[in-house]
Amino acid sequence: MTMETAAPNPQPAKPVGTASGPAASKTHRSEKYPVAFHYSISIPMNESLRRLTSGPAGLLREVDIGRLALHSYLLANDPHYARAMGHGRG
């Protein structure tokens, strides 16, 4: 039995620039949210998101839940973000 060590495996970010041609039609970004953010989640997180975003319970999309969670985290932990969003403390 061998022991494997966990090592970071950083992958380069994909550019989010303006593209042309057939590939450009696949990428749609709203003017309100022009930056793409990608991350990995656990299997239980994925299963939960599927339950909450499908069928009659599906009030929000996965991307909306992720955006709301990040927004809440940033408001609570980054005073600069809170001020920029109009939630300044004092």
VOPAGU-2260 file (C-alpha; in pm, 1 decimal, decimal comma):
REM VOPAGU-2260
SITE   aa  ch    i         X         Y         Z
SITE  MET   A    0       0,0       0,0       0,0
SITE  THR   A    1     144,4     337,9     -95,2
SITE  MET   A    2      68,3     667,2      61,3
SITE  GLU   A    3     -17,1     953,8    -172,1
SITE  THR   A    4      36,5    1311,6     -68,5
SITE  ALA   A    5    -208,2    1579,9    -161,7
SITE  ALA   A    6     -46,5    1830,5    -390,9
SITE  PRO   A    7    -207,7    2138,7    -536,0
SITE  ASN   A    8    -285,6    2104,4    -902,7
SITE  PRO   A    9    -343,1    2462,1   -1017,3
SITE  GLN   A   10    -494,5    2494,5   -1358,7
SITE  PRO   A   11    -461,9    2812,0   -1560,6
SITE  ALA   A   12    -773,9    3025,2   -1575,5
SITE  LYS   A   13    -948,0    3035,0   -1906,5
SITE  PRO   A   14    -951,7    3382,9   -2058,1
SITE  VAL   A   15   -1283,2    3563,5   -2040,6
SITE  GLY   A   16   -1225,3    3791,8   -2333,0
SITE  THR   A   17   -1431,5    3879,3   -2632,4
SITE  ALA   A   18   -1430,8    3601,3   -2886,6
SITE  SER   A   19   -1570,9    3569,2   -3233,4
SITE  GLY   A   20   -1694,7    3279,5   -3437,5
SITE  PRO   A   21   -1895,6    2971,7   -3337,8
SITE  ALA   A   22   -1737,2    2940,1   -2991,6
SITE  ALA   A   23   -1843,3    3294,7   -2903,5
SITE  SER   A   24   -2211,7    3207,5   -2929,8
SITE  LYS   A   25   -2172,7    2946,0   -2651,8
SITE  THR   A   26   -2056,0    3206,2   -2399,1
SITE  HIS   A   27   -2321,0    3445,5   -2274,6
SITE  ARG   A   28   -2244,8    3690,8   -1997,7
SITE  SER   A   29   -2486,4    3945,6   -1867,4
SITE  GLU   A   30   -2385,2    4308,1   -1841,1
SITE  LYS   A   31   -2464,8    4295,5   -1468,6
SITE  TYR   A   32   -2230,5    3996,6   -1412,5
SITE  PRO   A   33   -1952,8    4020,6   -1674,5
SITE  VAL   A   34   -1693,2    3806,4   -1491,7
SITE  ALA   A   35   -1708,4    3425,8   -1489,4
SITE  PHE   A   36   -1605,6    3238,1   -1175,2
SITE  HIS   A   37   -1557,8    2861,2   -1170,6
SITE  TYR   A   38   -1503,4    2634,2    -872,2
SITE  SER   A   39   -1531,2    2269,0    -770,8
SITE  ILE   A   40   -1778,4    2141,2    -513,1
SITE  SER   A   41   -1822,3    1815,9    -321,4
SITE  ILE   A   42   -2059,8    1540,7    -427,4
SITE  PRO   A   43   -2301,4    1611,5    -136,8
SITE  MET   A   44   -2302,9    1981,3    -234,2
SITE  ASN   A   45   -2385,3    1883,8    -592,7
SITE  GLU   A   46   -2664,1    1649,8    -481,9
SITE  SER   A   47   -2812,3    1922,7    -264,5
SITE  LEU   A   48   -2796,7    2177,9    -545,9
SITE  ARG   A   49   -2973,6    1934,8    -778,7
SITE  ARG   A   50   -3252,7    1885,1    -525,1
SITE  LEU   A   51   -3291,8    2258,8    -469,9
SITE  THR   A   52   -3273,4    2364,4    -833,5
SITE  SER   A   53   -3492,9    2105,3   -1002,8
SITE  GLY   A   54   -3860,8    2028,0   -1000,8
SITE  PRO   A   55   -4111,3    2233,7    -803,6
SITE  ALA   A   56   -3842,9    2334,3    -550,8
SITE  GLY   A   57   -3629,1    2491,2    -823,1
SITE  LEU   A   58   -3685,4    2858,8    -749,4
SITE  LEU   A   59   -3322,2    2953,2    -821,4
SITE  ARG   A   60   -3058,4    2826,8   -1062,6
SITE  GLU   A   61   -2725,0    2687,0    -941,0
SITE  VAL   A   62   -2547,6    3002,7   -1055,8
SITE  ASP   A   63   -2789,5    3220,6    -857,1
SITE  ILE   A   64   -2733,3    3020,5    -538,0
SITE  GLY   A   65   -2356,7    3044,5    -581,9
SITE  ARG   A   66   -2376,3    3417,5    -648,3
SITE  LEU   A   67   -2596,3    3478,0    -340,8
SITE  ALA   A   68   -2366,4    3271,1    -118,6
SITE  LEU   A   69   -2055,9    3456,9    -238,2
SITE  HIS   A   70   -2231,5    3793,4    -201,5
SITE  SER   A   71   -2332,9    3711,3     157,8
SITE  TYR   A   72   -1982,5    3595,7     243,7
SITE  LEU   A   73   -1820,8    3906,5      96,7
SITE  LEU   A   74   -2066,4    4140,7     272,6
SITE  ALA   A   75   -1985,6    3977,7     605,1
SITE  ASN   A   76   -1608,3    3962,7     561,4
SITE  ASP   A   77   -1489,3    4241,1     330,2
SITE  PRO   A   78   -1560,1    4598,8     443,1
SITE  HIS   A   79   -1452,0    4737,5     104,9
SITE  TYR   A   80   -1705,3    4517,6     -74,9
SITE  ALA   A   81   -1976,1    4607,7     177,8
SITE  ARG   A   82   -1915,0    4980,9     120,7
SITE  ALA   A   83   -1907,9    4935,3    -256,4
SITE  MET   A   84   -2244,5    4758,4    -237,4
SITE  GLY   A   85   -2392,9    5033,1     -17,7
SITE  HIS   A   86   -2385,0    4833,8     305,7
SITE  GLY   A   87   -2117,3    5036,9     482,2
SITE  ARG   A   88   -2075,1    4990,9     853,8
SITE  GLY   A   89   -2057,3    5328,6    1013,7
